[in-house]
Amino acid sequence: MKKILLSLFAITPLFLFGTQYHSIGSNSWSYTKNGSDCGCSPSWGNDSIFVYHYFSLNNLNLNSGSYIYVGPNGELEAGNNKSWNINTTIRVDSAGLITSNNGLTITINGSGALIIEEDGEFSFNNNLVFTNNGTFILNGDMNGQNNATITFQGGSSVEINGELDINHGANITNSTQITGSGSVNYSGNFFNQNQGNINGCSGCSTNSPIYLATQTPSGEITNVTIFDQGSWNNGTPTSSLHAQVLDDLTLTGSSIIAKSLLVNKTATLTIRGSQHVTVDDSIMNEGLIIIEDGASLVQTGNTYQNNGSGTYRLFKAGTPQQTVYNKWSAPMPNQSIVEVFHDANLYDLFAFETSSQSWKYDFGTLNPTNDHSNSPYSFGNNHMVLDADGIMDIGRGYFAPGKVNPQRLFENNVINNGDYSINIETTNNSTPGSWGGNDWNLVGNPYPSPINIQDFLSQNYNGGAGNIANAVYFWDGPNAQYITKNNTDNELMSSVQGFWVDAVNNGTISFSNSMRDHASNITLRSGGNNFDPAGAYLQIEQGSLSDYIRVYFDPMAENGMDNLYDAKKLENSNGFNFYSILDDQYMVFQSVLNLEEEEQKIIPIGLSTGSDNEITVSIDSLLNWPDNYKVYLHDLKTIQRFELNDSNAVTLQLDSAGTYDDRFVLSFFATKAAPVDPPTGLTEMNDNIKEPLYLTKNNGFEIVNTTNSDIERMTVHTITGRLALEHSRINTGDRARAQLDQNGVYIITTYFSNGQTQNKKLIVH
């Protein structure tokens, strides 16, 4: 895709003197474009002429008030030894052409302008005398073979973003300031005289080729590699080389890492899917940068500001299913919601208002319009988030339905870069369907590149000292469930990705360039794991549905709720949910203290499902797992215990659809020493259960007699020896609730009918 550049003089004047003539053939004219033959002919020095065909001109005196436009496929050829005096504007558009075979003198006077647009061309063979006292803008190409005398007079305006190329006999004299980022390639002489300079640099080298973009008021930039005419002049860019793109460049099978990046006015840089451009310093974009779906534009320095008047276009694909939602965020400022989602049903395009924990809208009017058949829409003031303005807020997440052609376009002359601080808050309002409290904030990756989840959480969760819990939540629309990640996951969050965080304090979260990465810019990328705690990743399946929880063991954790790894569960809308239960809260991640030898920890787990089909519970992976840690699944209805490891699965039959919060628990046990031959298969252990299960509750606990012997009596003493509770017979398979006056550490003595006695320390919290 080419970017057509329209300079100040490039547009057709709003008021044209003389009659307008449009060529409809080599010798035919009309008063309107593509109109009928008027049987007339223009006066080349006085009228406004639009050329789309070939014409040969002799001497030309273009008077003030006239205008010549050479459009696509149009050509003006100067006869031999002719003279053109330009007192107004000649514009050569894309695919337009001016040619001269021999002996052309062009003088651009003070009010005159010659503008060669991108893909326009001025070509000569011999003996050109070119004097500019007015305005000369070269966004396309000017090339010649022999003997060219070019003079840029003091006070004239010269901008070169394309290529000025003279093969032999060039004599170029510059007494003004040449601006732009193009190139001058010549064989002959180039003189900067009087006040002559290039981009403010009067002492820079003018040896051919002159790359204007390397010359600045502070001097010539060194360590530069320039892409021109299909190749890099100083090798592929590296982190120590400034990259300057003067010609169209499409990255398909390779990426770029550069110190800085310049894209010329006449150039388009296209970054194809899975490729990236990584820039250590700043970007000067005067042309067009296209970031296709899956591609990334990464900046790693936090102190560099981008500039330039060019355009960024970012394409991102969501789901193609119109009944499935994606979470989005904006990679650049000033993105109109109704334009980005121009064909979406705006009644289905939501923003989340944290203060009320409710879905609302962010439109700048109560009656927005777009291309959808439901347009125009009608909303009330109570439907809108605070400060609704119709523009996607940087760092905010938006909930939008998919579409058949799933790509969305973001476009602006500024791209997000640097530091962003986003307000988050805790509330006292309930969150419908969340199961997990009332402090949810819907935020979004603000960059045109992925960010590393570990880096984001390290800065914002900060080991429990930050303002959010140690988790980010992504909506998996096609499967109607949430994917939760924490700082144990070395994975990337894609560009334009909205996600949930759970606030633990009022304050802010931060995004910075140090979090940014590239790789394949998909929603989530699996990578290695780089963390210390032991982790058991457990999965439950029922038919095609699945869900998961994690249990972490860490010496810094607490057995109760903490911010180390504990993360609340967000409810899956597909009706299938797996969770652990902590202080009556549903959790997706739960952390506990490391086990001591022969210590057991019990974690209640729950399940909600719309089916009574069989379920399969398995360990997806064990990470940093001690050899002497064992994992058991207990079915409290059947009084069965199954040992789990990473090579087996347990299949159980449910009674009915519904919620199971009291039937299953996990127990973790640390043996004295690592077994010589760890079990590799499923083991039913209901005949080898040595102690009952103690399930801690607030101000008490529940005992489940999972042994093969009835419990005759149970006593509970405080750590100081005071009798706190005594309970009578609990038969095998039965359960009983023990209510205590307060939380704390207790000693439980259990007397079995077979004559055995067992003592156990239990912490009730």
ABEGO torsion letter per residue (X at the ends): XBBBBBBAAABBBABBBEBBBBBABAABBBABBGBBBAGBBBBAAABBBBBABBBBBBBBBBBBGBBBBBBBGBBBBBBBGBBBBBABBBBBBBGBBBBBABGBBBBBBAABBBBBBBGBBBBBABGBBBBBABBBBBABBBBBABGBBBBBBBGBBBBBABBBBBABGBBBBBABBBBEABBBBBBEBBBBBEABBBGGBAABBABOBBBAAABBAAEBBBGBBBBBGGBBAAEBBBAABBBBBABBBBBAABBBBBABBBBBAABBBBBBBGBBBBBABBBBBABBBBBBBGBBBBBABAABBBBEABBBBBBBBBBABAABBBBBBBABBGBBAAAABAABBAAABBBBBAAAGBBBBBBABABBBBABAAOBBBBBAAABBBGBAGBBBBGBBBBBBBBABABBBBBBABBBBEBBBBBBBBBABBBBGAGBEAABBBBBBABABBBBAAAAAAAAAGGGABABBBBBBBBBAAAGBBBBBBAABBBBBBBGBBBBBBBABBEBBBBBAAABBBEBBBABBBBBBBBABBBBBBBBBBEABBBBBBBBBBAABBABBBAAABBBBBBBAAGBBBBBBBGGBBBABBBBBBBBBGBBBBBBBBBBBABABBBBBBBABBBGBBAABBBBBBBAAAGBBBBBBAABBBBBBBABBEBBAAABBBBBBBBABBBABBBABBBBAAAABABBBBBBBBGEBBBBBABABBBABBBBBBAAGBBABBBBBBBBGBBBBBBBABBEBBBBBBBBAAGBBBBBBBBBX
